[in-house]
């Protein structure tokens, strides 16, 4: 599918999963989205938490980390997993 046909939700999933594989954790500001898209980005990340792809240490935390499903199903280097959880 050409990238021009992707929805914001599609691009959030792609950016979040790609960043998780490469870094193991991220902040909302690490993802490249316009301020006008922030509400959609937050909703998608909340859904990803509910589905086990992401986790946060606390409700107020700004850092999204690998969730249990991501650790199980994504090909993430062990060092990145350890670093993300520290």
Secondary structure as GFF3:
##gff-version 3
##sequence-region A 1 86
A	DSSP	three_ten_helix	3	5	.	.	.	ID=ss1
A	DSSP	alpha_helix	8	23	.	.	.	ID=ss2
A	DSSP	beta_strand	25	27	.	.	.	ID=ss3
A	DSSP	three_ten_helix	28	30	.	.	.	ID=ss4
A	DSSP	three_ten_helix	35	37	.	.	.	ID=ss5
A	DSSP	alpha_helix	38	50	.	.	.	ID=ss6
A	DSSP	beta_strand	54	55	.	.	.	ID=ss7
A	DSSP	beta_strand	63	66	.	.	.	ID=ss8
A	DSSP	alpha_helix	68	73	.	.	.	ID=ss9
A	DSSP	alpha_helix	78	84	.	.	.	ID=ss10
###
